[in-house]
Amino acid sequence: MMQRNYWPTKEWLSADPAALGMDAELLSELEPVIQSEYSNINGIVVARNGYIAYEKYNHGYGPDDPHHVASVTKSIISALIGIAIDAKYIKSTDQKVLDFFPEYVPATADRQKREITIRHLLTMTAPYPFEDWHEPLDKLCIEPDWVKYTLDMLGQQGSIGAFKYSTAGAHLLSAIITRSTGTSAREFANERLFKPVGMKEIPDYEMNSFGFEDLFGKAVKGWVKDPGGNSTGGWGLTLTPRDMARFGVLYLNHGIWDNSQIIPGTWIDETTAMNPHHYGYLWWLREEDGVCAYLALGDGGNVICCIPDKNLVIAIASEFALNARDRWTLIKECVIPAVID
């Protein structure tokens, strides 16, 4: 944890890699590797001890350009749920999902649906009728009511506790934030998370239509929302690489920023505790060759990677590309070896 006077709230400070216990020569080898093997990377920030050790932008992008970070959005939603529980808007992760949607009356046979909790949505252990990794997101996106559609799917087939990745489930969590706090996830994030740590305020992005480009494409700005006005919970947020790194530093510092507890430390412990699924509360967990990391991962290679033992954050913003090479390989082979103390 960082105990010091400087926080990158207004601006980031860069430091000589050697002063941060990193090998500048090894870090300089990142650029040719990215050009040849990870060419869809638009921006990368490597921060150690809260200072930027390495930063590079490609394809005309710069530090102030936001990117659609896809499923990295889920890890932001996770933080917001922790903040909402701490502020007593939500009782606990054991609160039943249906508590927040009293107007929704499930069929009598849907006993399983009544037992599903916030924790099941956070850990991707709620049942759905689709095969794992084959979620019909295209169907969700043409629905007039995304919340009802997801509640209808929830609890169907399978059993509670088995891992099944669901973007619609993360969207329900966004709707729960709105139902419990009275504000959208975007507004709640701006006030309780982004502003205090110096992340850019996310503007209200007017949704005129809900086609693929509007929801997923280059047209995405701010934070996408569904036809009911709920911020998308599973994707649709745009962040700059520096703001992605700020979020990572906040987690490494146990939710404390400049003497303020933004996210409860206990929440971060729960979120990142290793388990058999290698998935915490909307964060991916890794343990490899003695290195423990937790990662916010988005399609195309958008990543916030936190490595607590090395006080290291790697934020990568990428152009969407199918089958983009796993960023963990880049981090493992080119960034971690540059840590020399």
C-alpha positions in Angstrom: 0.0 0.0 0.0 1.2 3.5 -0.8 1.8 5.8 2.1 2.9 9.1 0.7 1.9 12.6 -0.2 1.5 12.2 -4.0 -1.6 10.8 -5.6 -2.3 10.9 -9.3 -5.6 12.7 -8.8 -5.0 15.7 -10.9 -2.1 14.4 -12.9 0.2 11.4 -13.1 3.9 11.7 -12.4 6.3 9.6 -14.3 9.5 8.4 -12.7 12.7 6.9 -14.0 12.1 3.1 -14.1 15.3 2.5 -12.1 13.9 4.7 -9.3 10.8 2.4 -9.3 12.8 -0.8 -9.2 12.3 -1.5 -12.9 14.7 -2.2 -15.8 14.3 0.5 -18.4 16.0 -1.6 -21.1 13.6 -4.5 -20.7 10.6 -2.1 -20.7 11.9 -0.5 -24.0 11.6 -4.0 -25.5 7.8 -3.7 -25.1 7.4 -1.5 -28.2 8.7 -3.8 -30.9 6.9 -6.8 -29.3 3.6 -4.8 -29.3 4.1 -3.7 -32.9 4.7 -7.2 -34.2 2.5 -9.4 -32.0 -0.1 -7.1 -30.4 -0.7 -4.6 -33.1 -4.2 -3.7 -32.0 -3.0 -2.1 -28.7 -3.7 1.6 -28.8 -2.3 2.6 -25.4 -0.4 1.0 -22.5 0.4 2.4 -19.1 2.7 0.6 -16.6 2.5 2.1 -13.1 4.6 1.0 -10.2 4.3 2.4 -6.7 1.7 4.8 -8.1 4.1 6.4 -10.7 4.2 5.8 -14.4 7.2 3.7 -15.4 6.2 3.2 -19.0 3.6 4.7 -21.3 3.1 4.4 -25.0 0.4 5.2 -27.5 -0.1 3.9 -31.1 -2.4 4.6 -34.1 -2.8 8.3 -33.4 -4.2 7.9 -29.8 -2.9 9.8 -26.8 -3.4 9.8 -23.0 -6.7 11.7 -23.1 -8.4 9.5 -25.6 -11.1 7.2 -24.1 -11.6 3.7 -25.4 -14.5 1.4 -25.2 -13.1 -1.1 -22.6 -15.8 -3.8 -23.2 -16.0 -6.2 -20.2 -13.6 -4.2 -18.1 -17.0 -2.4 -17.4 -17.9 -5.4 -15.2 -15.1 -4.8 -12.8 -16.3 -1.2 -12.4 -19.8 -2.4 -11.6 -18.3 -4.7 -9.0 -16.7 -1.8 -7.3 -20.0 0.1 -7.4 -21.8 -2.8 -5.7 -19.2 -2.7 -2.9 -19.6 1.0 -2.5 -23.5 0.7 -2.5 -23.4 -2.0 0.2 -21.0 0.1 2.3 -23.4 3.0 2.0 -26.3 0.8 3.1 -28.2 1.1 -0.2 -27.9 -2.7 -0.6 -28.0 -5.0 2.5 -25.4 -7.5 1.5 -24.2 -9.8 -1.3 -26.7 -12.3 0.1 -29.7 -10.1 -0.8 -32.0 -11.8 -3.2 -32.0 -10.4 -6.8 -35.8 -10.4 -7.0 -35.9 -8.1 -3.9 -35.0 -5.3 -6.3 -37.7 -6.0 -8.9 -41.0 -6.3 -6.9 -43.0 -5.9 -10.0 -41.5 -9.0 -11.5 -43.5 -12.1 -10.5 -41.9 -15.4 -11.5 -43.9 -18.5 -12.3 -44.6 -20.7 -9.3 -42.2 -23.4 -10.7 -39.3 -20.9 -10.7 -38.1 -21.8 -7.2 -34.5 -21.5 -8.1 -34.9 -18.0 -9.4 -36.1 -16.9 -5.9 -32.9 -18.1 -4.4 -30.4 -16.2 -6.6 -28.4 -13.5 -4.8 -26.2 -10.6 -5.8 -23.2 -12.8 -5.0 -24.3 -15.3 -7.6 -24.4 -12.6 -10.2 -21.0 -11.2 -9.1 -19.3 -14.6 -9.2 -21.1 -15.8 -12.4 -22.6 -18.8 -10.6 -26.3 -18.2 -11.5 -28.0 -20.6 -13.9 -29.0 -19.6 -17.4 -30.5 -21.6 -20.3 -27.6 -21.0 -22.7 -24.3 -23.0 -23.1 -21.3 -21.5 -21.3 -19.7 -18.8 -23.5 -22.6 -18.9 -25.9 -24.8 -16.2 -24.4 -27.3 -14.8 -27.0 -26.4 -11.1 -26.4 -27.8 -10.2 -29.8 -31.2 -11.3 -28.5 -30.8 -9.2 -25.4 -30.0 -6.1 -27.5 -33.2 -6.2 -29.5 -35.4 -6.4 -26.4 -37.4 -3.4 -25.3 -36.9 -4.4 -21.7 -33.4 -5.9 -21.0 -34.1 -6.4 -17.3 -37.3 -8.4 -17.8 -35.6 -10.5 -20.5 -32.7 -11.3 -18.2 -34.9 -12.1 -15.2 -36.9 -14.4 -17.5 -33.7 -16.3 -18.4 -32.3 -16.3 -14.9 -32.5 -19.5 -13.0 -33.4 -21.6 -16.0 -31.6 -24.9 -16.4 -28.4 -25.8 -14.6 -27.9 -25.2 -10.9 -26.8 -22.4 -8.6 -23.1 -22.5 -8.0 -21.8 -23.8 -11.4 -19.7 -21.2 -13.2 -21.4 -19.7 -16.3 -20.2 -16.3 -17.7 -23.0 -13.9 -18.3 -22.9 -10.3 -19.5 -26.7 -10.0 -19.0 -26.2 -11.0 -15.3 -23.8 -8.1 -14.9 -26.4 -5.8 -16.5 -28.9 -6.8 -13.8 -26.3 -5.6 -11.3 -26.3 -2.2 -12.9 -30.1 -2.2 -12.7 -29.8 -3.1 -9.0 -27.5 -0.1 -8.5 -30.2 2.1 -10.1 -33.1 0.5 -8.1 -31.2 0.9 -4.8 -29.5 4.3 -5.2 -32.0 6.1 -7.4 -29.3 7.0 -9.9 -27.8 5.3 -12.9 -24.5 3.4 -12.5 -22.9 6.1 -14.5 -24.0 8.9 -12.2 -23.2 6.8 -9.1 -19.7 6.0 -10.5 -19.1 9.7 -11.3 -20.0 10.8 -7.8 -18.7 8.0 -5.6 -15.8 6.5 -7.6 -14.5 8.5 -10.6 -14.5 12.0 -9.2 -12.7 11.2 -5.9 -9.7 9.6 -7.7 -9.4 12.1 -10.6 -10.9 9.9 -13.3 -12.7 11.8 -16.1 -16.4 12.4 -15.5 -18.4 10.1 -17.9 -20.9 12.2 -19.8 -24.5 11.1 -20.5 -24.3 9.5 -23.9 -27.5 10.0 -25.8 -28.7 6.6 -27.3 -30.7 7.3 -30.4 -30.8 3.7 -31.6 -29.7 0.3 -30.4 -28.0 -1.3 -33.3 -24.6 -3.1 -33.1 -22.6 0.1 -33.8 -24.5 2.0 -31.2 -23.9 -0.6 -28.6 -20.5 -2.1 -29.4 -18.9 -0.1 -32.3 -16.7 2.9 -32.8 -19.7 5.1 -32.1 -19.7 4.2 -28.4 -19.0 7.2 -26.2 -19.5 7.9 -22.5 -21.4 4.9 -21.1 -24.0 3.0 -23.2 -27.4 2.5 -21.7 -30.4 0.2 -22.4 -33.8 1.4 -23.6 -34.9 1.7 -20.0 -32.0 4.1 -19.2 -29.9 1.6 -17.2 -26.1 1.9 -17.8 -24.9 -1.3 -19.5 -23.4 -3.5 -16.8 -21.4 -5.8 -18.9 -19.7 -3.5 -21.5 -20.2 0.0 -22.9 -18.0 2.2 -20.7 -15.2 4.3 -22.2 -12.1 5.0 -20.2 -8.6 6.5 -20.9 -5.7 4.2 -20.2 -4.5 6.5 -17.5 -7.9 6.3 -15.8 -7.9 2.5 -16.1 -4.5 2.7 -14.3 -6.0 5.0 -11.6 -8.7 2.4 -10.9 -6.0 -0.3 -10.6 -4.0 1.8 -8.2 -7.1 2.3 -6.1 -7.5 -1.4 -5.8 -3.8 -2.0 -5.0 -4.1 0.5 -2.2 -7.0 -1.4 -0.7 -9.7 1.1 -1.8 -7.9 4.1 -0.1 -7.1 7.2 -2.1 -5.5 10.2 -0.4 -6.7 9.3 3.0 -10.3 8.6 1.9 -11.8 5.1 1.8 -13.4 5.0 -1.6 -14.1 1.2 -1.7 -14.1 -0.8 1.5 -10.9 -2.8 1.9 -12.9 -5.9 3.0 -14.7 -5.7 -0.4 -11.5 -5.8 -2.3 -10.3 -8.8 -0.2 -13.5 -10.6 -1.0 -13.4 -9.6 -4.7 -9.9 -10.9 -5.3 -9.8 -14.0 -3.0 -8.7 -17.0 -5.1 -11.3 -19.8 -5.6 -11.7 -22.9 -7.9 -13.3 -20.8 -10.7 -10.4 -18.4 -10.8 -13.0 -15.7 -10.9 -13.8 -13.2 -8.0 -16.5 -10.5 -8.0 -16.4 -9.7 -11.7 -12.5 -9.9 -11.7 -10.4 -12.7 -13.2 -7.9 -14.2 -10.8 -4.5 -15.6 -11.8 -1.8 -17.5 -9.9 1.2 -18.5 -12.0 4.9 -19.0 -11.2 4.5 -17.5 -7.8 2.8 -14.4 -9.2 -0.7 -13.5 -8.0 -2.7 -11.1 -10.1 -6.3 -10.0 -10.6 -7.5 -8.7 -13.9 -10.4 -6.7 -15.4 -10.6 -8.2 -18.9 -12.4 -6.9 -21.9 -12.8 -8.2 -25.5 -10.1 -7.4 -28.0 -7.4 -7.1 -25.3 -8.6 -4.3 -22.9 -7.0 -5.0 -19.5 -6.4 -3.6 -16.0 -4.0 -6.0 -14.4 -3.1 -5.6 -10.8 -0.2 -7.4 -9.2 -0.2 -6.6 -5.5 3.1 -8.2 -4.4 4.9 -6.0 -7.0 2.7 -2.9 -6.5 2.3 -3.0 -10.2 -0.6 -2.0 -12.5 -0.7 -2.6 -16.3 -3.5 -0.8 -18.2 -4.0 -1.7 -21.8 -6.5 -0.1 -24.2 -7.1 -1.9 -27.5 -8.9 -1.6 -30.8 -11.5 -4.4 -31.0 -10.2 -7.3 -32.9 -11.3 -10.9 -33.1 -9.1 -13.5 -31.3 -6.7 -10.8 -30.0 -3.6 -12.4 -28.4 -3.9 -12.9 -24.6 -2.4 -9.8 -22.9 -1.3 -12.0 -19.9 1.4 -13.4 -22.2 2.7 -9.9 -22.9 2.6 -9.0 -19.2 4.3 -12.3 -18.1 7.0 -12.2 -20.7 7.8 -8.5 -21.0 6.6 -6.5 -17.9 7.0 -8.7 -14.9 10.6 -9.6 -15.7 11.4 -5.8 -15.8 10.7 -5.7 -12.0 14.2 -5.9 -10.4 13.7 -5.5 -6.7 
